[in-house]
């Protein structure tokens, strides 16, 4: 199980995500980025930041 907190990349955002794997996290984050942050196309640099902050869920 993996987890990611959006606030680790976007200060002030309280959303957190969990999924079985990194691809599941990235899918959720892409939908959240579009719906809540207005990012239709997530830049590769942002994807790299997200990947770097995905951790094993406790």
KACORCOR-V906523 format. One record per pair of residues at least 4 apart in sequence whose ideal C-beta (glycine too) atoms are under 8 Angstrom apart, sorted by the first residue. I is the first residue (numbers start at 1). J is the second residue. Records with the same first field share a line. If there is no record, write none. Layout:
I: J / J
//
This chain:
1: 18 / 19 / 20 / 56 / 57
2: 18 / 19 / 20 / 21 / 22 / 24 / 25 / 54 / 55 / 56 / 57
3: 16 / 17 / 18 / 25 / 54 / 55 / 56 / 57 / 58
4: 8 / 16 / 17 / 25 / 29 / 50 / 53 / 54 / 55
5: 15 / 16 / 17 / 53
6: 10 / 13 / 14 / 15 / 16 / 17 / 29 / 32
7: 11 / 12 / 13 / 14 / 15
8: 53
9: 13 / 46 / 49 / 50 / 53
10: 37
13: 36 / 37
15: 32 / 36
17: 25 / 28 / 29 / 32
18: 25 / 57
19: 23 / 24 / 25 / 27 / 28
20: 24
21: 25
22: 26 / 51 / 54
23: 27
24: 28
25: 29 / 50 / 54
26: 30 / 47 / 50 / 51
27: 31
28: 32
29: 33 / 42 / 50
30: 34 / 42
31: 35
32: 36 / 37
33: 37 / 39 / 42 / 46
34: 38 / 39 / 40
39: 43 / 46
42: 46 / 47
43: 47
44: 48
45: 49
46: 50
47: 51
48: 52
49: 53
50: 54
//
